[in-house]
Amino acid sequence: MPVRRLQQPRGWAWTIAVAILKPVLLATTRQDWHHGERIPATGGVVLAVNHTSHVDPLTAAHLVYDHGRLARFLAKSGLFRNRFLGFFLRAAGQIPVERESHGHAAYAAAVDAVRAGECVVVYPEGTITRDPQLWPMTGKTGAARIALETGCPVLPVGQWGAHELLAPYSKRPHLFPPTTIHLSVGEPVDLSDLAAGPVTTEVVHAATERIQAAIVAEVEVLRGEKAPAERFDLRRARAAERAAREAQESERLEDRDQKQDTGDGGDTP
């Protein structure tokens, strides 16, 4: 039974999604939810959640729905390119994120949704964590910017267990025995001092760090262990990978040129 009954209209897309997906989730997962009552019954709010599996949105939506709200996700635009899936997602109020536009349209849509009293779910990492132990990575600024623009509460949500139901980037779910999904909703992140002044780049990054730290704290409680002192930085890791590839290519070309100079790399007259 839901903890708090839904008060807002579902619409046809949510009616179909709940009829199909909720029985599947109830059959394949067990719910270990903490402090879901902190999700406000009404009004605009942002839930900021860590990301470990492609099934995360389903388990998060389950938590939100059973606490009387409909979740509006910022989802990759590729999902909307399929004619039928895109039609369904838009009907369910989901928000496409276009990478080429640097998220400007998605940000504006999310702000409008919050101002309209919706519950918007954001994954600040932007993608499934690449941390080897699946700890939250450094966060992007979307959740912070939405909160600073609208003044809405930001609730950090730690989740653990979805990766056991569907491993990162896997296509084969582990359906039985049922996986326990741990979700913990934290107290609203205090951004009042940051919202009092101009919204500068420094302010946005400070707000982002507070939100991400609050998410990590919730995950630490669920996992019963401390997170690494330094969060995995995906941009830095990708830059290091690019540098390594470029160094390898440079070394390969240099080796080829040396062989050609000494006559070892091609035909000799």
N, C-alpha and C positions, 0 to 999 in steps of 0.2 A: 504494500500500500504506500502511496506517496506520503512524504512527510508533511507537505503542504500542497493543497490542491491548486491546480492551475486556474487563474481567474481571467486571463486574457483569451481572446478567440484564437484557436489553433490554426484555422485555415485548412484547406484540403491537403496541402503538402505535408504539414506536420501530422495531420490525422493518419495519413498513409504511413509516414515514417515511424510513428509510435506503434501502429498496429503491427508493423513488420519487425522493427528492430528491437523494441523493448522485450518481447518474449525471447528473442535470441540472446539478448544480454542477460536476462534473468536465468536462462538455461546454461549459459557458458561462463558466467562470472558470479562472484560473491562480492557484496558491497561492504567495504569497511570505510564508512564515511564519518568524518569528524567536523563538527561546527558548521554544517550546511545551513543552519538557521541564521548564520551571519549574512547569507545572501538576502538582500532586502526583498520584501514581497512585491514592492512596486518601485518605480523610479529608475532613472538611468544609472547604470553601474558598469564598471569594467572588471572582469575577472581575468587575471594574468596567471597563466598556467605553464608549468614546465612541459617539455615535449620529448617523449621517448619512443613513440610508436605512431604509425599511421592510424591506429584505432583510437588514439587519444580523444579525438573529437566526439566519438560515440560515447565513451565512458564519461566524459565531461558533460555532454548534453544530457545523459541519464541523471547525473547528479543535479543539474540545474532544473531539469523538467520535474523531477520528484520533489523539488523545493519550490514549485509553483511558478517557474519562469520558462520562457523559451530562449534558447541560446542563439545568438547571432554571431557567427564566426567570420573572421577574415580568412578566406580560403584562396589557394593558388588559382590564378585565372585559368590555368590549363583545364581544371575540372569543369569550367563553364563552357569550354569550346565544344564539348559533346552536346549536340542539339537537345536531346531529351534530358540528360543530367543537368545541363545548364538551366533549362526551363524549370526543372524541379527545384534546384538550389535557390534560384531567384524567387520562386514562389514561397520558399521557406524562409526568405529574408536573409540569406547568406550574402556575404560581401566579397566580390572578386578582387584580388590584389594583382595588379599588373606591374611586373618588375620594371618594364621599360619606362613607366611613368614615375618610378621611385616611390610608388605607393600614395601619390597625392590624391587620386580619386578615391582610393579605399579609405584614406584618412578622413576625407570630407564626408564620405558615406557613414563611417563609424561615428563621427561627431554628430551627424544628423540623427543617427539611430539612438545615441545616448540622450540627446536632447529631447527625443520623442519618448523617452522613458524605457528604452530597451536595455536588455542585459547583453552586453557585447563581450565575447570571449576572445582574448588575444594570447598568442604564444610569442612572448617577447624574443625568444631565440630565433624565430623566423623559420626554423627548420628543425628536424629531429636532431637532438644533441649528438655531437661527434666526440664528446668526452668518452674516453675508454671505459669509464665506470658508470656512464650514463648520468653524471651529475649535470645540473643546469650550466649552460655556457654563459658567456657574456650576453647581455640583452640588447636588442634594438630599441629605438626610442618611441615606437608607436603608442604603446600603452600610456607612457608618460605624457606625450603630447596631447592625446585625447583627454586625459584627466586634467591637465593644466588648462586646456581650452574650454572645457565644459564645467570644471569644478566638481565632477562626479566622484564618488568614492572608487578607489581601486582596491580590490580584494586579492591578495596573493593566494594562489591555490597550488599546493604541492600534491603531486600524484606519483604513485609507484605501483607497478604491477602490470600495466598495460603492455609493457615490452615482453612479458611472459605469455600473454595472449597472442600477440603478434610481434615477433622480433623486429627490430629496426630494419626497414627496407626488405623485409621478407614478404612473400605472397602466400605463405602457408600458416594459417592460424592454428594455435594449439587449443582446441575446443574442449577437450576432456582430459583429466577432471577439470571442473570449473576453476578459473583463475580468480584469486582475490584481488580486487581493485581497491587500492588505498587512496583516498582523497581527503585532504584536509584544507579547510578554508580558514585563512588567517584574518586577523583584524585589519580594517582598512589601513593602508599605508598613509602615514601623516605627511602630506605635501603642503600643508597650509603655509609654512614659511616661504616655500619656493613659489607658491601661487600668488603671494602678496606683492611681488615685484614684476619687472619686465621678464618675459619668457625668452631668455637668451639661450645660446647653445650650451653654456655651462650649466644653467638651471635645468635644462632638459636632460642633460647627461647625469646630473646629480639625482634627479627624480628617477631616472631609469635605474641607477645603481641602487637606490633605496628599494625599488620594487623588486629587483632581481635578488637582492639580499634577503628580502622577506620571503620570496618563493623558496630560496635555498633553505631558510630556517624551517619552513614547513616540511620540506623533503627530508631534512636531517631528522626530524622527529619521527617521520614515517619509517625511515630506514634504520633508525637507532644508531647512527654514526655521524661523524663530522665530515663535512665536505672539504675538499682540498682548499688550501689557503688562497690559491690563485685559480680563478675560473678559466676554463678552456676558451680561447679566443679564436673563433673560426676564421676571421679575416687574417689574423696573424699566421694561422696554420696554413691557409691557402697561399699566402704570400711566400711562406717558407717552401711550400711544395713547388710553386712556380720557379723560385730561385734555384731550387735543387735541379729541376728539369732543365732550366736554362744552362746551369753549370755543366750538366751531363752532356747537353747538346754541344756546348762550346768545346768541351773536352773531346767529344767525338770528332768534331770538325777539325780541331787542332791535330788530332792523331791522324786523321785522313790526309791532311795537308803535309804532315811530316813524312808519311809513307810515300806520297807522290813525289816529294822533294828528293827522297833517297832511292826512288825507282821501285819501291816495294808495292806500290798501290795500283799499278796499271801496266800497260804494255810498254816495253822498252824497244828502241830501234835496233 
